[in-house]
Amino acid sequence: MSDEVKVNRVRSSAIGVPGRCLNSARTNHFVLDDPTAPEAPTPAEAFLAGISGCAVLIVDSTARQSGVPLHKAEVTIEGVRRVADMANFQSVNLRFELIGPTPEQAHELVATYQSR
């Protein structure tokens, strides 16, 4: 196993608008809003999007590498938190919708994601 590391860096800055910050990842910029009055995605939504996005990308690349037909890959994620304890998720549920593979192939694609 390699000792190499990969560093991902995101910079978040207050921009003078209450409840809003600007985030920069490489040359990409996006706004996040406080969850009390969101117009833009909230930090929790961005966190969950990272998880579901990773799932879609791993399933897609695994299907391509293994020759499994995959016409559509969609992952819906729900994070459940108590209003009194918004810092902690009580549960996180992912639902995969894969069109193209057989049920057995779909199971293997999801298992590959889960193993990572």
Backbone bond lengths (Angstrom), bond angles and torsions (degrees), N, CA, C in turn:
res aa  C-N    CA-C-N  psi(-1)  N-CA   C-N-CA  omega(-1)  CA-C   N-CA-C  phi
1 M - - - 1.451 - - 1.528 108.85 -
2 S 1.287 117.16 139.04 1.451 123.48 -176.70 1.528 111.51 -78.27
3 D 1.329 116.01 147.58 1.459 121.53 174.99 1.520 111.62 -92.09
4 E 1.334 117.33 3.60 1.456 120.41 179.59 1.523 110.04 -64.13
5 V 1.315 115.35 148.37 1.458 119.91 176.77 1.516 110.11 -123.85
6 K 1.302 116.00 156.17 1.460 123.75 175.64 1.520 106.26 -119.41
7 V 1.294 117.45 126.00 1.455 122.41 179.10 1.521 108.65 -108.05
8 N 1.319 116.22 124.36 1.461 122.23 172.50 1.520 106.79 -106.76
9 R 1.309 115.66 132.02 1.463 120.08 -177.05 1.521 110.08 -125.43
10 V 1.314 116.11 131.53 1.454 123.58 173.67 1.518 106.46 -127.40
11 R 1.314 115.91 133.47 1.462 120.82 176.79 1.526 108.06 -109.65
12 S 1.332 115.56 130.15 1.461 121.79 179.16 1.517 108.61 -117.38
13 S 1.339 115.93 133.58 1.461 120.92 -175.39 1.521 110.58 -135.01
14 A 1.339 115.24 138.12 1.466 120.04 169.89 1.517 107.07 -68.00
15 I 1.329 115.94 140.35 1.467 118.70 -174.91 1.526 112.88 -118.64
16 G 1.326 116.89 14.74 1.452 119.90 178.27 1.507 114.54 86.20
17 V 1.322 117.10 3.93 1.460 122.27 175.73 1.522 106.21 -109.98
18 P 1.323 118.56 115.64 1.465 119.58 -177.97 1.527 112.33 -53.72
19 G 1.317 116.24 131.82 1.458 121.81 177.67 1.514 115.36 78.74
20 R 1.329 118.24 14.98 1.464 121.32 -177.24 1.523 109.62 -136.23
21 C 1.348 115.95 140.96 1.458 120.23 173.80 1.527 109.92 -135.78
22 L 1.321 114.30 153.73 1.459 121.25 176.61 1.520 107.37 -103.37
23 N 1.315 115.88 133.20 1.456 122.53 -178.08 1.517 109.00 -118.48
24 S 1.317 115.81 139.40 1.463 121.01 179.86 1.514 109.42 -127.81
25 A 1.321 114.79 127.33 1.461 123.03 174.84 1.523 106.22 -125.45
26 R 1.325 116.08 110.68 1.459 121.73 -171.80 1.523 108.88 56.28
27 T 1.313 119.23 -117.57 1.468 121.30 179.74 1.525 111.93 -105.82
28 N 1.325 116.23 15.22 1.463 121.52 -178.86 1.520 109.33 -105.15
29 H 1.325 115.98 139.46 1.454 121.36 -176.62 1.525 109.69 -128.18
30 F 1.336 115.44 140.29 1.458 119.99 178.40 1.522 109.98 -151.09
31 V 1.312 114.74 151.10 1.454 122.79 -177.41 1.522 109.32 -97.29
32 L 1.336 115.87 142.05 1.456 122.63 169.89 1.514 107.98 -124.94
33 D 1.330 115.54 144.57 1.453 121.01 -179.40 1.521 111.22 -116.54
34 D 1.315 114.44 154.23 1.454 122.19 172.07 1.525 107.91 -60.66
35 P 1.332 118.22 141.30 1.467 119.37 -176.64 1.522 115.10 -69.29
36 T 1.319 118.78 -9.29 1.465 119.02 -178.03 1.520 112.98 -72.81
37 A 1.332 117.98 -27.78 1.472 121.08 178.45 1.516 108.76 -151.46
38 P 1.330 117.06 65.56 1.464 119.01 -172.70 1.525 113.67 -78.00
39 E 1.293 114.08 134.61 1.459 121.98 166.80 1.526 106.93 -107.77
40 A 1.324 115.03 -47.04 1.464 122.47 174.75 1.534 108.48 -88.72
41 P 1.330 118.01 169.92 1.461 119.69 176.01 1.532 111.19 -56.99
42 T 1.319 115.04 153.30 1.460 121.35 177.11 1.534 109.51 -92.14
43 P 1.327 118.32 165.88 1.461 119.60 176.11 1.532 113.16 -56.22
44 A 1.330 117.19 -39.43 1.470 119.50 179.07 1.523 111.18 -63.93
45 E 1.326 116.78 -39.98 1.467 119.80 178.24 1.525 111.16 -66.41
46 A 1.321 117.32 -38.41 1.464 120.29 177.48 1.528 110.37 -65.69
47 F 1.323 117.33 -40.39 1.465 122.29 177.37 1.530 110.18 -60.59
48 L 1.335 116.21 -48.77 1.469 120.34 179.74 1.524 111.63 -64.79
49 A 1.333 117.22 -36.55 1.468 120.77 177.76 1.526 110.77 -62.77
50 G 1.326 116.93 -35.31 1.461 119.59 176.46 1.517 111.93 -62.17
51 I 1.312 116.36 -39.38 1.467 120.78 179.93 1.527 110.72 -70.11
52 S 1.342 117.26 -49.01 1.466 119.27 -178.10 1.527 111.10 -69.40
53 G 1.329 117.09 -35.25 1.468 120.06 176.15 1.515 111.54 -62.82
54 C 1.322 115.93 -42.08 1.467 120.61 176.58 1.526 110.28 -60.31
55 A 1.322 116.70 -42.85 1.466 120.49 179.88 1.523 111.26 -60.62
56 V 1.333 117.33 -46.70 1.468 120.95 179.77 1.529 110.45 -61.58
57 L 1.322 116.85 -45.06 1.467 119.98 -176.54 1.521 112.33 -68.03
58 I 1.321 117.54 -38.13 1.472 119.93 177.84 1.526 110.65 -68.11
59 V 1.326 117.25 -44.62 1.467 120.32 178.56 1.529 110.16 -61.20
60 D 1.324 116.78 -44.50 1.461 121.00 -179.20 1.525 111.45 -62.94
61 S 1.326 117.59 -47.71 1.472 119.32 -178.08 1.525 111.51 -68.88
62 T 1.331 117.36 -35.70 1.468 120.23 177.68 1.525 110.54 -65.44
63 A 1.333 117.06 -41.15 1.466 120.66 178.21 1.522 110.34 -62.39
64 R 1.331 117.29 -45.37 1.472 120.14 179.75 1.525 111.07 -62.90
65 Q 1.322 117.53 -44.25 1.469 121.30 -178.41 1.518 112.57 -66.10
66 S 1.327 116.83 -32.50 1.467 119.79 -177.28 1.525 113.05 -98.38
67 G 1.335 117.53 0.51 1.459 120.55 177.99 1.517 114.23 75.42
68 V 1.315 117.88 19.48 1.467 121.68 178.35 1.529 108.50 -81.93
69 P 1.331 118.46 128.48 1.468 119.55 178.80 1.525 109.83 -68.06
70 L 1.321 115.97 126.08 1.459 121.04 179.29 1.522 107.80 -137.15
71 H 1.327 115.87 106.29 1.461 121.29 -177.96 1.516 111.88 -90.21
72 K 1.336 115.99 -26.47 1.460 120.47 -179.99 1.518 108.73 -152.12
73 A 1.327 115.15 135.42 1.464 121.13 173.40 1.520 106.77 -132.47
74 E 1.314 115.53 119.60 1.463 120.52 179.77 1.525 107.99 -136.25
75 V 1.328 115.45 133.80 1.459 120.57 178.23 1.524 108.21 -124.01
76 T 1.314 115.77 127.51 1.456 121.70 174.18 1.516 107.37 -107.05
77 I 1.326 116.32 131.19 1.458 121.01 -178.97 1.517 109.20 -122.35
78 E 1.322 115.81 138.80 1.457 122.14 175.65 1.518 108.58 -128.36
79 G 1.316 115.34 127.29 1.461 120.97 174.56 1.516 108.20 -109.61
80 V 1.319 116.10 130.14 1.455 121.87 -177.17 1.531 108.53 -110.31
81 R 1.342 115.24 125.74 1.468 120.73 178.07 1.516 109.36 -132.75
82 R 1.306 115.90 149.98 1.460 120.67 172.87 1.525 107.93 -78.41
83 V 1.315 117.11 136.77 1.462 121.53 179.72 1.529 109.97 -57.67
84 A 1.324 116.92 -35.11 1.462 120.74 -179.63 1.526 112.60 -75.24
85 D 1.331 118.13 -11.22 1.470 121.90 -178.11 1.525 108.96 -142.51
86 M 1.334 116.38 65.58 1.461 121.53 -174.53 1.530 113.11 -69.36
87 A 1.321 118.38 -11.26 1.462 120.98 -178.92 1.521 112.43 -78.21
88 N 1.314 118.04 -13.76 1.463 120.92 -175.31 1.521 111.34 -127.72
89 F 1.315 114.92 132.09 1.461 120.16 174.74 1.526 108.69 -81.23
90 Q 1.319 116.40 132.24 1.459 122.13 175.00 1.531 110.01 -77.45
91 S 1.339 114.67 -36.66 1.460 120.21 177.41 1.521 108.56 -158.64
92 V 1.318 114.34 155.62 1.460 122.07 174.21 1.521 106.09 -133.75
93 N 1.327 116.34 125.58 1.460 121.32 -177.59 1.519 110.16 -121.75
94 L 1.332 115.49 133.10 1.458 121.70 176.73 1.519 109.14 -113.79
95 R 1.333 115.47 138.40 1.466 121.78 174.79 1.518 107.60 -123.27
96 F 1.320 116.25 121.06 1.460 122.95 -179.64 1.519 109.38 -97.50
97 E 1.334 116.40 133.10 1.459 121.83 170.48 1.524 106.50 -120.31
98 L 1.321 115.46 109.85 1.465 121.42 -177.33 1.521 108.11 -119.72
99 I 1.308 116.26 121.47 1.456 121.49 178.90 1.518 108.53 -111.78
100 G 1.322 115.45 127.44 1.462 121.40 -179.75 1.518 112.54 126.72
101 P 1.340 117.85 -53.58 1.461 118.20 -177.94 1.527 112.26 -76.56
102 T 1.320 115.22 158.24 1.462 120.16 171.78 1.530 107.77 -67.45
103 P 1.341 117.87 164.81 1.470 118.91 176.83 1.535 112.58 -56.63
104 E 1.316 116.64 -38.56 1.465 120.13 179.26 1.532 110.99 -65.91
105 Q 1.338 116.77 -43.36 1.462 120.78 178.14 1.526 110.75 -64.56
106 A 1.328 116.71 -41.69 1.462 120.73 178.73 1.525 110.45 -60.96
107 H 1.329 116.29 -42.91 1.467 120.87 177.88 1.527 110.52 -59.55
108 E 1.315 117.41 -43.28 1.472 121.49 179.50 1.527 111.57 -65.35
109 L 1.339 116.89 -39.42 1.469 119.88 178.01 1.529 110.92 -62.91
110 V 1.310 116.59 -44.26 1.464 120.44 179.21 1.531 110.07 -67.67
111 A 1.316 117.47 -38.86 1.468 120.89 178.62 1.521 111.02 -62.54
112 T 1.334 117.31 -35.48 1.463 120.51 176.86 1.521 109.97 -62.82
113 Y 1.332 116.84 -45.70 1.465 119.86 176.33 1.525 111.20 -59.39
114 Q 1.324 116.55 -46.96 1.466 120.49 -177.28 1.526 111.93 -62.41
115 S 1.316 117.11 -32.40 1.468 119.86 -178.83 1.520 112.81 -73.73
116 R 1.317 116.24 -16.02 1.463 119.92 -179.74 1.511 110.71 -95.83
